[in-house]
Amino acid sequence: MVDTKKYIETYEEKLRTFKKSGLSLAVRIISTISLQREIDNNIFTNSDPNIYIKKIFDRQNSYLDIMNHFIASIHLNDSETENFSAQKEGDARDDLHIELFNDTWRTLTLSDPLNNYKKWIDVIKGRLKLNNLDRKFFTGKKCIDIGCGTGRFSFCMASLGAKVWGIDPGQKSIEFAKKLAVEMKIKDTNFSVQNAYNLSFTEEYFDFATCNGVLHHLDNPGKALQEIYRVLKPGGKFWLYVEGSGGIYHDVWDIIQKSFVGIPFRDTFEIIKKLNIPDIHLWMDIFYAKYHFISFEENERRLRNMGFNNIQVMKSSELFDIDVSMFPDDKDVKLKFGDGGIRVLATK
Ligand SMILES: C[S@@+](CC[C@H](N)C(=O)[O-])C[C@H]1O[C@@H](n2cnc3c(N)ncnc32)[C@H](O)[C@@H]1O
C-alpha cells in the first residue's frame, strides 16, 4: 500500500529548503500548482494510487532538486521577507480569509474568457438542477446566501424566481456583486456587508438559506449555524456545502497550505499574476484559505444538534465536486478522497 505520508514528508522537507520570497517563492508556487494538477489528472480515474503517487512525488522532488542547484549556482540572494503577515499555522484566520476573498475572487470577470464568471455561476446552476431545485421550487421564496462572496449562488436563485439577500463581510466582494447584478441585469438581489455570526434579519424571515463553501473556513462555525437556524422559517430548507475530512486529496491540500505559511498572500498573488496562471482565485484559495475539514458524521451531528432534520445528501455535477458517490466503481475512493465534498439539504 502506498505510503503517502512518507512521500509528503520528503516533499515537505525539500520545500523547506526554499526561501519564502523572490525566485524561491515562484518555485514553491510552480511546484505546488503542478503537484495539485498532477494529482487532479490521476485521482479522478480508476488507476492505482500506489503507482501514480510515487511517480508524482518523485517528479516534484527532482524538480525541486534541480531548482535548488540552479538557485545556488547563480548565487541569487533571495532576501527573506521579515515582515510576515500575522498568519501562522493554527492561528485564527477569519480576517485573513475575508481579505483573501475580497482580493482574489474579483479576478473573475464577466468578460475574461479564461476566468469567466458565468462559468462559475453555471457550476451552481448545474448542482441546483440536478437536485430538482428549479424555478418551481424557488419562485417567490425569500432566500439568504450566507458568505455569498461575489454572489454566484444568489444570482442562480434570483434567476429562478427567488427574492435573494446575499451577505458577506467582504466589502469589496459585496460591491463587486452589486456591480455584476447590474451588468447581468439580474433583479431581486439585495447584497449587504454582514457577518454570519450576527445577521441583521428577524427570526424566521427566510424560506431557504444557503451557506456554500463558508463554514469550513470559519473559526466558529457553530455560531454561524445558530444564526442561520434563527433566521430560517420552521420547515425552511438549508443548503450546506462543507469540505469533508480524510484522504490523500486533503493530505496534499494540507502540505500545499503549509508551504505558504508565513508568506504574505499578496506576494504570491503578484507572482501568479506575473506567471499568467489562470484560475488565480482557486490557487489562492488552495494556498491560503483556512480549511477545517469535517467528517460526514460530524457534520450531520452538528446539524442535528442545532435542530435540523431530514438531512438529505445532494447529488453533484462536476468531478471537482469530489462527491464520493460519483465513483461507485473505485475501490480506493475512501483512501483518495475521505468524505470528499459534503453537500446536504437540511430542514428546520
Ligand atoms: C469560498 S467563498 C464562497 C463564496 C460563495 N458562497 C460561493 O459559493 O461562491 C467563502 C466566503 O465566505 C466569506 N466569509 C468569511 N468569513 C465569513 C463570516 N464570518 N461570515 C460570512 N461570510 C464569511 C468570505 O468572505 C468568502 O466570500
The ligand as an SDF file (V2000), in Angstrom:
LIG
                    3D

 27 29  0  0  0  0  0  0  0  0999 V2000
  -15.2680   30.0070   -0.8020 C   0  0  0  0  0  0  0  0  0  0  0  0
  -16.0320   31.6010   -0.6330 S   0  0  0  0  0  0  0  0  0  0  0  0
  -17.6330   31.0900   -1.1070 C   0  0  0  0  0  0  0  0  0  0  0  0
  -18.3950   32.2030   -1.7310 C   0  0  0  0  0  0  0  0  0  0  0  0
  -19.7820   31.8100   -2.2360 C   0  0  0  0  0  0  0  0  0  0  0  0
  -20.5810   31.1990   -1.1930 N   0  0  0  0  0  0  0  0  0  0  0  0
  -19.6730   30.9210   -3.4530 C   0  0  0  0  0  0  0  0  0  0  0  0
  -20.0490   29.7550   -3.3760 O   0  0  0  0  0  0  0  0  0  0  0  0
  -19.2030   31.4130   -4.4780 O   0  0  0  0  0  0  0  0  0  0  0  0
  -16.1410   31.8470    1.1250 C   0  0  0  0  0  0  0  0  0  0  0  0
  -16.7970   33.1600    1.5150 C   0  0  0  0  0  0  0  0  0  0  0  0
  -17.0200   33.1650    2.9340 O   0  0  0  0  0  0  0  0  0  0  0  0
  -16.9230   34.5160    3.3580 C   0  0  0  0  0  0  0  0  0  0  0  0
  -16.7660   34.6000    4.8180 N   0  0  0  0  0  0  0  0  0  0  0  0
  -15.6490   34.5140    5.5520 C   0  0  0  0  0  0  0  0  0  0  0  0
  -15.9130   34.7100    6.8540 N   0  0  0  0  0  0  0  0  0  0  0  0
  -17.2360   34.9340    6.9410 C   0  0  0  0  0  0  0  0  0  0  0  0
  -18.1220   35.2210    8.0130 C   0  0  0  0  0  0  0  0  0  0  0  0
  -17.6920   35.3160    9.2760 N   0  0  0  0  0  0  0  0  0  0  0  0
  -19.4370   35.3890    7.7380 N   0  0  0  0  0  0  0  0  0  0  0  0
  -19.8960   35.2870    6.4710 C   0  0  0  0  0  0  0  0  0  0  0  0
  -19.0950   35.0190    5.4200 N   0  0  0  0  0  0  0  0  0  0  0  0
  -17.7890   34.8530    5.6470 C   0  0  0  0  0  0  0  0  0  0  0  0
  -15.7340   35.0260    2.5870 C   0  0  0  0  0  0  0  0  0  0  0  0
  -15.6840   36.4430    2.6070 O   0  0  0  0  0  0  0  0  0  0  0  0
  -15.9850   34.3990    1.2200 C   0  0  0  0  0  0  0  0  0  0  0  0
  -16.6890   35.2500    0.3780 O   0  0  0  0  0  0  0  0  0  0  0  0
  1  2  1  0
  2  3  1  0
  2 10  1  0
  3  4  1  0
  4  5  1  0
  5  6  1  0
  5  7  1  0
  7  8  2  0
  7  9  1  0
 10 11  1  0
 11 12  1  0
 11 26  1  0
 12 13  1  0
 13 14  1  0
 13 24  1  0
 14 15  1  0
 14 23  1  0
 15 16  2  0
 16 17  1  0
 17 18  1  0
 17 23  2  0
 18 19  1  0
 18 20  2  0
 20 21  1  0
 21 22  2  0
 22 23  1  0
 24 25  1  0
 24 26  1  0
 26 27  1  0
M  CHG  2   2   1   9  -1
M  END
$$$$
